[in-house]
Amino acid sequence: GREPLLNERVLRSPGYVLGTGLGTLYMAGSTAIFFVLTVYLQQGLGYSALLAGLATMPYAVGSAVAAAWGGRIVVRVGRPLVVAGTLVMAAGIAATLLTALPLLVAGIGSGLVITPNQALTLQDVPVDQGGTAGGMQQTSQRIGSSIGIALVATVFFAVLSASGQQFGTALAAGLLVVLVSVLAAFALGLADVLRRRRARPDIT
């Protein structure tokens, strides 16, 4: 009979539920990228820690620039911006299977997802529940990150062992898991876009 941590009004909001799920799946994949790439670059290619960090820097640059831009236009564009970001991210990951240069593209996609998704997810939440809903959203993303890293690492090292220490093969397997996670986030974002369009009143 006590007051719940998260009010049922929040849990009944499709935008919040879909947005939180999107963020959780997205973070499960995107966070794990750096783990497998770092292991691949340092142990597989023999890079120093500094060079490995520099090799992944394009992702951070793309993400920072896109996040600043996406934060300014998210109110005008809405959920399609996040959906586009997941597709750009997926394209960057798929291309990274061949070369590391598309990390810049993946970073741009990431910048169009994380910040805009948080704003859109909390948009329909009652003001008095905003702090708690935001905290729950962040918690779910941290849980997603932990599960994602554990899953991608398991696949990476299993393939590495089975392939006779072929780091390139193991990297590809790990990035495929990341790609599946990001595409699942895309599916949730697309579902929210379609839901919002159906709910939009017909002006005609």
FIRO-880717 format. One record per residue (C-alpha): x, y, z. Coordinates in pm, whole numbers, padded with zeros to 5 digits, always signed. Example, Ala and Ser with C-alpha at 12.3 -4.5 7.8 and 13.67 -1.06 7.14 Angstrom:
BEGIN
+01230-00450+00780/+01367-00106+00714/
//
This chain:
BEGIN
+00000+00000+00000/+00298+00233-00015/+00385+00476-00291/+00576+00295-00574/+00916+00419-00686/+00784+00476-01038/+00425+00588-01080/+00203+00375-01302/+00129+00684-01513/+00488+00669-01632/+00479+00297-01707/+00159+00347-01908/+00330+00596-02137/+00419+00413-02461/+00673+00681-02549/+00857+00631-02222/+00851+00250-02237/+00964+00235-02601/+01226+00507-02553/+01371+00341-02244/+01383+00007-02422/+01550+00170-02721/+01812+00334-02501/+01881+00010-02314/+01931-00195-02630/+02136+00079-02790/+02369+00115-02491/+02406-00264-02473/+02560-00254-02819/+02737+00079-02837/+02924+00047-02507/+03067-00292-02604/+03226-00153-02921/+03517-00005-02733/+03588-00324-02544/+03626-00547-02849/+03808-00282-03052/+04056-00216-02772/+04134-00586-02730/+04164-00627-03107/+04390-00326-03155/+04619-00392-02858/+04637-00771-02847/+04559-00850-03209/+04749-00573-03388/+04998-00485-03115/+04894-00120-03079/+05000+00071-02771/+04726+00200-02541/+04779+00550-02683/+04748+00438-03045/+04443+00227-02965/+04281+00533-02807/+04366+00749-03107/+04223+00486-03344/+03884+00503-03172/+03886+00884-03141/+03682+00942-03462/+03383+00783-03286/+03407+01030-02998/+03449+01326-03234/+03151+01226-03448/+02938+01161-03142/+03019+01494-02978/+02947+01699-03292/+02626+01511-03376/+02500+01528-03016/+02534+01906-03012/+02353+01934-03344/+02091+01675-03260/+02011+01842-02929/+01917+02160-03115/+01687+01999-03371/+01531+01714-03173/+01222+01915-03076/+01154+01994-03441/+01236+01655-03592/+01123+01425-03311/+01164+01047-03296/+01263+01009-03666/+01593+01174-03571/+01671+00891-03327/+01562+00629-03581/+01793+00784-03841/+02072+00787-03583/+02037+00414-03518/+02056+00347-03893/+02368+00564-03930/+02521+00387-03630/+02436+00046-03777/+02592+00146-04110/+02907+00260-03931/+02933-00067-03738/+02875-00275-04050/+03146-00082-04234/+03381-00115-03935/+03378-00489-04000/+03595-00401-04300/+03796-00103-04174/+03815+00121-03867/+03760+00448-04056/+03376+00430-04041/+03396+00478-03665/+03338+00846-03741/+03007+00752-03905/+02913+00532-03610/+02995+00817-03375/+02772+01056-03566/+02490+00804-03539/+02551+00769-03167/+02532+01144-03118/+02193+01147-03290/+02058+00875-03062/+02160+00913-02698/+02080+01277-02614/+01776+01315-02843/+01632+00983-02722/+01657+01090-02360/+01473+01414-02434/+01199+01242-02634/+01155+00959-02384/+01090+01200-02098/+00870+01427-02309/+00544+01252-02219/+00629+01190-01853/+00439+01396-01594/+00658+01677-01458/+00636+01552-01100/+00772+01213-01212/+01049+01349-01436/+01338+01297-01194/+01243+00942-01103/+01167+00849-01464/+01501+00990-01576/+01681+00796-01305/+01506+00474-01405/+01598+00536-01767/+01965+00582-01679/+01962+00272-01458/+01818+00058-01737/+02084+00187-01975/+02361+00101-01730/+02218-00250-01692/+02200-00278-02071/+02564-00170-02099/+02675-00435-01850/+02480-00712-02021/+02597-00599-02364/+02966-00597-02269/+02934-00941-02106/+02757-01087-02410/+02988-00935-02671/+03297-01033-02471/+03170-01390-02440/+03116-01416-02816/+03447-01245-02891/+03660-01475-02676/+03467-01788-02772/+03528-01720-03142/+03888-01620-03071/+03951-01953-02902/+03763-02158-03164/+03939-01985-03455/+04290-02037-03323/+04348-01677-03208/+04219-01511-03525/+04152-01165-03382/+03991-01034-03699/+03734-01314-03698/+03663-01259-03329/+03621-00884-03385/+03374-00946-03666/+03170-01180-03446/+03164-00930-03161/+03062-00643-03388/+02782-00854-03536/+02634-00887-03186/+02663-00509-03148/+02493-00462-03485/+02201-00684-03383/+02155-00482-03064/+02157-00149-03250/+01912-00279-03511/+01681-00395-03232/+01694-00040-03096/+01610+00084-03446/+01304-00143-03451/+01175+00005-03125/+01236+00357-03253/+01049+00281-03574/+00762+00135-03372/+00740+00459-03175/+00742+00668-03494/+00454+00465-03635/+00266+00482-03305/+00296+00860-03293/+00177+00893-03653/-00129+00679-03584/-00207+00884-03275/-00174+01214-03464/-00516+01365-03534/-00625+01369-03896/-00651+01737-03992/-00825+01658-04321/
//
